[in-house]
Amino acid sequence: MLALIALVMALLAVPAQAERVKDIARFAGVRANALTGYGVVVGLTGSGDQNLEFTIQSLIAAVGRLGVRLPPGVNPQLRNAAAVMVTAELPPFAKPGQRLDVTVAALGQAKSLRGGTLLLTSLQGPDGEIYALSQGSLAVGGFGAEGRDGSRIVVGTPATGRVPGGAIVERSVPSPFTNRGPMHLDMNEPDFSATKAVADAINRAYGGEVATAEDGIRIKLNAPDDPTRRIALAARVEALEVALSPPPARVIVNARTGTVVISGEVRILPAAVAHGNLTVRVTENQQASQPAPLGRGQTVVTQQSSVEAGEAQTRMNLFAPGAKLGDIVDAVNAIGAAPGDLVAILEALKAAGALRAELVVI
């Protein structure tokens, strides 16, 4: 595992290289928009909402739009239906008639949406307007099984599914990209050196003061008012290659999986690291004591416990000033630490002020 981490970190330790502008920045106004809707999934095999009141109301309203009127006092059994939330992303410049993928998640007691079909559901934007309509059969990756004694097993998330191409765009979102005036290019990550490098590359390509870096993210472009020329400018800017300086020194730790990624610019001050490992083992044995032949005694079972404790040999490693990535990995391997122990070592170095990098735990 540590060898894999070392490989990943070695790949990150690369000199400055050219990056396309489209990979590190985006034009302001060119963005996706979140859509949300409330709907009903039918066709389930007994894994529905078990007669939740709001699911019943939703199903009555859905069939009512089709001209079906349930008699008063009739309470439909809804083991085969479930109330769901439907979400999708409306990409920039989406036009009516385009199709979107939607995600469907159970809202009530439904255990699985496998085999279900989403009824016609409107998807709204933050402004309350309807931008797409969705329906279709769900594709569910997880599954679950339950025994009569209440035991059950669940693999994945059967209460969540997707409908590929299940939504049709009904309304487009106006984009400020084609408006008159200057265009703005926003970096994906705030970095003053990267912003200046991109602005300089644009000015060299056009031979004038076309681009101006306003701060660590935004670059202003003096663009023509004609939409065709604005699009041509954007296409040329996106294709430019820019030589960037190495990224900031950063250590990213995933506390759930134990994954650690260290950038190649990480340095540490002089420090000594020791790693100890205490192991405690408890063994339980049962032995039967039998009476003599023809005796009147009874068989007795005795419990025997054995407790052992041992401590592995502790080794200390000394880091010289300006130790680099490879030194850290070699030292961790030398003391026999696991990836989880590497996290503790990095946190200790950070607390001691010896780690010259940002430590991010996600």
C-alpha positions as CSV (number, residue, x, y, z in Angstrom):
1,M,0.0,0.0,0.0
2,L,2.8,2.4,0.9
3,A,4.5,1.6,-2.3
4,L,1.4,2.6,-4.2
5,I,1.3,5.9,-2.2
6,A,4.9,6.5,-3.1
7,L,4.2,5.9,-6.8
8,V,1.3,8.4,-6.7
9,M,3.4,11.0,-4.9
10,A,6.3,10.5,-7.4
11,L,3.9,11.2,-10.3
12,L,2.9,14.4,-8.6
13,A,6.5,15.5,-8.2
14,V,6.9,16.8,-11.7
15,P,8.4,20.1,-12.9
16,A,6.4,22.9,-14.4
17,Q,4.7,21.9,-17.6
18,A,2.3,23.4,-20.2
19,E,-1.4,23.1,-19.4
20,R,-4.3,24.0,-21.7
21,V,-6.4,26.9,-20.5
22,K,-9.6,24.9,-20.9
23,D,-8.2,22.4,-18.3
24,I,-7.5,25.0,-15.6
25,A,-10.1,27.7,-16.1
26,R,-13.6,28.4,-17.4
27,F,-15.5,31.4,-18.8
28,A,-17.8,33.2,-16.3
29,G,-21.4,32.3,-17.0
30,V,-20.7,28.9,-18.6
31,R,-22.0,26.8,-15.8
32,A,-24.4,24.0,-15.0
33,N,-27.7,24.6,-13.1
34,A,-29.2,22.2,-10.5
35,L,-32.8,20.9,-11.1
36,T,-35.0,19.2,-8.5
37,G,-38.4,17.6,-8.6
38,Y,-40.7,15.4,-6.5
39,G,-42.2,12.3,-8.1
40,V,-43.6,8.8,-7.7
41,V,-42.0,5.5,-8.8
42,V,-44.4,2.6,-9.5
43,G,-43.9,-1.0,-10.5
44,L,-42.0,-2.1,-7.5
45,T,-42.2,-5.7,-6.2
46,G,-43.5,-5.1,-2.7
47,S,-40.6,-2.8,-1.7
48,G,-42.5,0.5,-1.7
49,D,-43.5,3.0,0.9
50,Q,-46.0,0.8,2.9
51,N,-48.9,3.3,2.8
52,L,-47.2,6.6,3.7
53,E,-49.8,9.4,3.6
54,F,-47.9,11.7,1.3
55,T,-47.2,8.9,-1.1
56,I,-50.9,8.1,-1.3
57,Q,-51.7,11.7,-2.0
58,S,-49.1,11.9,-4.7
59,L,-50.4,8.8,-6.4
60,I,-54.0,10.0,-6.3
61,A,-52.9,13.3,-7.8
62,A,-50.9,11.5,-10.5
63,V,-53.8,9.2,-11.6
64,G,-56.2,12.1,-11.3
65,R,-54.4,14.0,-14.0
66,L,-55.1,11.0,-16.2
67,G,-58.8,11.2,-15.5
68,V,-59.0,8.4,-12.9
69,R,-61.0,9.2,-9.8
70,L,-60.8,7.0,-6.8
71,P,-64.0,6.5,-4.7
72,P,-64.2,8.4,-1.4
73,G,-62.7,6.5,1.5
74,V,-60.6,4.1,-0.7
75,N,-57.1,3.8,0.7
76,P,-54.9,2.2,-2.0
77,Q,-52.2,-0.3,-0.9
78,L,-48.9,1.2,-2.0
79,R,-46.4,-1.6,-1.5
80,N,-45.5,-1.2,-5.2
81,A,-45.1,2.6,-5.2
82,A,-42.6,5.0,-3.6
83,A,-42.2,8.8,-3.3
84,V,-38.9,10.0,-4.6
85,M,-36.8,13.0,-5.2
86,V,-35.5,13.5,-8.7
87,T,-32.4,15.6,-9.4
88,A,-30.5,16.5,-12.6
89,E,-28.0,19.0,-13.9
90,L,-28.9,21.4,-16.7
91,P,-25.6,22.0,-18.6
92,P,-24.7,25.4,-20.0
93,F,-26.3,26.3,-23.4
94,A,-28.8,23.4,-23.1
95,K,-31.6,23.8,-25.6
96,P,-35.2,22.5,-25.6
97,G,-35.4,18.9,-26.7
98,Q,-32.0,17.8,-25.3
99,R,-32.0,14.9,-23.0
100,L,-30.5,14.8,-19.5
101,D,-29.6,12.0,-17.1
102,V,-31.6,12.1,-13.8
103,T,-30.9,10.6,-10.4
104,V,-33.9,9.2,-8.3
105,A,-33.7,8.7,-4.6
106,A,-36.4,7.2,-2.3
107,L,-37.9,9.8,0.1
108,G,-39.9,7.5,2.4
109,Q,-39.7,3.8,3.6
110,A,-39.0,2.2,0.2
111,K,-36.3,-0.5,0.6
112,S,-35.5,-0.8,-3.1
113,L,-36.4,1.0,-6.4
114,R,-35.3,-1.9,-8.6
115,G,-37.6,-2.6,-11.4
116,G,-39.5,0.7,-10.9
117,T,-40.7,3.3,-13.4
118,L,-40.7,7.0,-12.7
119,L,-43.9,8.8,-13.5
120,L,-43.9,12.1,-15.4
121,T,-42.1,14.5,-13.1
122,S,-41.4,18.2,-13.6
123,L,-37.9,19.5,-12.7
124,Q,-37.6,23.0,-11.3
125,G,-34.7,25.4,-10.9
126,P,-34.0,27.6,-7.9
127,D,-36.3,30.2,-9.4
128,G,-39.3,27.8,-9.3
129,E,-39.6,27.6,-13.1
130,I,-39.9,24.3,-14.8
131,Y,-36.9,23.6,-17.1
132,A,-37.3,19.8,-17.8
133,L,-39.7,16.9,-17.6
134,S,-38.5,13.4,-16.7
135,Q,-39.9,9.9,-16.7
136,G,-38.7,6.4,-17.5
137,S,-37.4,3.1,-16.2
138,L,-34.8,3.1,-13.4
139,A,-31.4,1.5,-13.5
140,V,-30.5,0.5,-9.9
141,G,-27.0,-0.8,-9.1
142,G,-27.5,-2.1,-5.6
143,F,-29.7,-4.9,-4.3
144,G,-31.1,-6.2,-1.0
145,A,-32.5,-9.5,0.4
146,E,-34.4,-10.2,3.5
147,G,-35.3,-13.4,5.4
148,R,-38.4,-14.2,7.3
149,D,-36.6,-13.9,10.6
150,G,-35.8,-10.2,9.9
151,S,-32.2,-10.7,8.8
152,R,-31.3,-8.9,5.7
153,I,-28.3,-8.0,3.5
154,V,-27.9,-4.9,1.4
155,V,-25.2,-4.4,-1.3
156,G,-24.8,-0.9,-2.7
157,T,-27.7,1.5,-2.5
158,P,-30.9,-0.1,-3.9
159,A,-33.0,2.9,-2.8
160,T,-31.2,5.1,-5.4
161,G,-31.3,4.8,-9.2
162,R,-30.7,6.6,-12.4
163,V,-32.7,7.1,-15.6
164,P,-30.2,7.6,-18.4
165,G,-31.6,10.3,-20.8
166,G,-34.8,10.3,-18.7
167,A,-35.4,14.1,-18.8
168,I,-36.1,16.4,-21.7
169,V,-35.2,20.1,-21.6
170,E,-38.2,22.3,-22.0
171,R,-36.6,25.7,-21.3
172,S,-33.1,27.1,-21.8
173,V,-31.3,29.3,-19.3
174,P,-30.0,32.6,-20.7
175,S,-26.2,32.9,-20.5
176,P,-24.3,36.1,-20.0
177,F,-21.6,34.7,-22.2
178,T,-23.0,36.3,-25.4
179,N,-23.7,39.7,-23.8
180,R,-21.7,42.8,-24.9
181,G,-18.7,44.1,-23.0
182,P,-15.7,42.3,-21.5
183,M,-15.5,38.6,-21.0
184,H,-14.2,37.0,-17.8
185,L,-12.1,33.9,-17.4
186,D,-12.2,32.3,-13.9
187,M,-9.4,29.9,-12.7
188,N,-10.6,26.6,-11.2
189,E,-8.2,27.1,-8.2
190,P,-7.1,30.4,-6.8
191,D,-3.5,31.0,-7.7
192,F,-1.9,34.4,-8.4
193,S,1.0,33.0,-10.4
194,A,-1.3,30.9,-12.6
195,T,-3.7,33.9,-13.2
196,K,-0.8,36.1,-14.3
197,A,0.7,33.3,-16.4
198,V,-2.6,32.8,-18.3
199,A,-3.1,36.6,-18.8
200,D,0.5,36.9,-20.2
201,A,-0.1,33.9,-22.5
202,I,-3.2,35.5,-23.9
203,N,-1.5,38.9,-24.4
204,R,1.4,37.2,-26.2
205,A,-1.0,35.3,-28.5
206,Y,-2.9,38.5,-29.5
207,G,0.1,40.9,-29.3
208,G,-1.5,43.5,-27.1
209,E,-3.2,44.1,-23.7
210,V,-6.1,41.9,-24.3
211,A,-6.2,40.2,-20.9
212,T,-5.8,41.7,-17.4
213,A,-5.5,39.6,-14.2
214,E,-7.9,41.2,-11.6
215,D,-7.2,38.9,-8.7
216,G,-6.1,35.3,-7.9
217,I,-9.0,33.8,-9.9
218,R,-10.5,36.2,-12.4
219,I,-9.0,37.5,-15.7
220,K,-10.8,40.2,-17.7
221,L,-10.7,39.9,-21.5
222,N,-11.4,42.9,-23.8
223,A,-13.8,41.1,-26.2
224,P,-15.6,42.3,-29.3
225,D,-19.4,42.7,-29.2
226,D,-20.1,40.5,-32.2
227,P,-21.2,37.0,-30.9
228,T,-19.3,35.2,-33.7
229,R,-16.0,36.9,-32.9
230,R,-16.6,36.4,-29.1
231,I,-16.9,32.7,-29.7
232,A,-13.8,32.6,-31.9
233,L,-11.9,34.5,-29.1
234,A,-13.0,32.0,-26.5
235,A,-12.1,29.0,-28.6
236,R,-8.6,30.3,-29.2
237,V,-8.1,31.2,-25.6
238,E,-9.1,27.7,-24.4
239,A,-6.6,26.1,-26.8
240,L,-3.6,28.1,-25.5
241,E,-1.0,26.3,-23.5
242,V,0.4,27.9,-20.3
243,A,3.5,26.9,-18.3
244,L,2.5,26.8,-14.7
245,S,4.6,26.7,-11.6
246,P,4.4,23.7,-9.3
247,P,1.2,23.6,-7.1
248,P,1.3,24.4,-3.4
249,A,2.7,21.8,-1.0
250,R,-0.3,19.9,0.2
251,V,-1.0,16.6,2.0
252,I,-4.5,15.2,1.6
253,V,-5.8,12.5,3.9
254,N,-9.1,10.6,3.5
255,A,-9.9,9.6,7.1
256,R,-12.5,7.0,6.0
257,T,-10.3,5.0,3.6
258,G,-6.9,5.8,4.9
259,T,-5.8,7.1,1.5
260,V,-2.9,9.6,1.7
261,V,-1.7,11.8,-1.2
262,I,1.3,14.0,-0.8
263,S,2.4,16.5,-3.4
264,G,6.0,16.6,-4.6
265,E,6.7,20.0,-3.0
266,V,6.2,18.8,0.6
267,R,9.2,19.5,2.8
268,I,9.9,19.0,6.5
269,L,12.3,20.6,9.0
270,P,14.8,18.6,11.0
271,A,12.7,16.0,13.0
272,A,13.0,12.6,14.6
273,V,10.1,10.1,14.3
274,A,9.7,7.0,16.4
275,H,6.9,4.4,15.8
276,G,6.0,1.8,18.4
277,N,3.6,-1.1,18.3
278,L,2.1,-2.9,21.3
279,T,0.3,-6.2,20.7
280,V,-2.0,-7.9,23.2
281,R,-3.2,-11.4,22.5
282,V,-5.9,-13.2,24.5
283,T,-6.5,-16.9,23.9
284,E,-9.5,-18.8,25.3
285,N,-9.4,-22.7,25.6
286,Q,-12.0,-25.1,27.0
287,Q,-10.9,-28.4,28.5
288,A,-13.1,-31.3,29.6
289,S,-12.3,-33.2,32.9
290,Q,-13.6,-36.8,32.6
291,P,-14.4,-39.0,35.8
292,A,-12.7,-42.4,36.3
293,P,-14.3,-45.4,34.6
294,L,-17.4,-46.7,36.6
295,G,-17.1,-43.7,38.8
296,R,-20.1,-41.6,39.9
297,G,-18.5,-38.3,38.9
298,Q,-19.6,-35.9,36.2
299,T,-17.8,-34.4,33.2
300,V,-16.7,-30.9,34.0
301,V,-15.7,-28.3,31.5
302,T,-13.0,-25.9,32.6
303,Q,-12.1,-22.5,31.0
304,Q,-8.4,-21.7,30.5
305,S,-7.3,-18.2,29.4
306,S,-3.9,-17.1,28.2
307,V,-3.0,-13.4,28.0
308,E,0.2,-12.4,26.2
309,A,1.6,-8.9,25.5
310,G,4.5,-8.0,23.3
311,E,6.0,-4.8,22.0
312,A,7.7,-4.6,18.6
313,Q,11.1,-3.1,18.3
314,T,10.8,0.7,18.1
315,R,13.1,2.5,15.6
316,M,13.7,6.2,15.3
317,N,14.4,8.0,12.0
318,L,16.0,11.4,11.7
319,F,15.0,13.7,8.9
320,A,17.6,16.1,7.7
321,P,16.7,19.8,6.9
322,G,14.7,20.0,3.7
323,A,13.8,16.3,3.5
324,K,11.7,15.6,0.5
325,L,8.9,13.2,-0.4
326,G,11.1,10.1,-1.0
327,D,12.7,10.6,2.4
328,I,9.3,10.5,4.2
329,V,8.1,7.4,2.4
330,D,11.5,5.6,2.9
331,A,11.4,6.4,6.6
332,V,7.8,5.2,7.0
333,N,8.6,2.0,5.3
334,A,11.7,1.5,7.4
335,I,9.8,1.7,10.7
336,G,7.1,-0.7,9.4
337,A,4.2,1.8,9.6
338,A,0.9,1.2,7.9
339,P,-0.9,3.9,5.8
340,G,-3.1,4.7,8.9
341,D,0.1,5.2,10.9
342,L,1.4,7.5,8.2
343,V,-1.5,9.8,8.9
344,A,-0.7,10.0,12.6
345,I,3.0,10.7,11.8
346,L,2.1,13.5,9.4
347,E,-0.3,15.0,12.0
348,A,2.5,14.9,14.6
349,L,4.9,16.6,12.2
350,K,2.4,19.3,11.5
351,A,1.7,19.8,15.2
352,A,5.4,20.1,15.9
353,G,5.8,22.7,13.1
354,A,8.1,20.5,11.1
355,L,5.8,19.9,8.1
356,R,6.0,22.6,5.5
357,A,2.7,21.8,3.8
358,E,-1.0,22.2,4.1
359,L,-2.6,19.2,5.8
360,V,-6.2,18.6,4.5
361,V,-8.3,15.8,6.0
362,I,-11.5,14.9,4.1
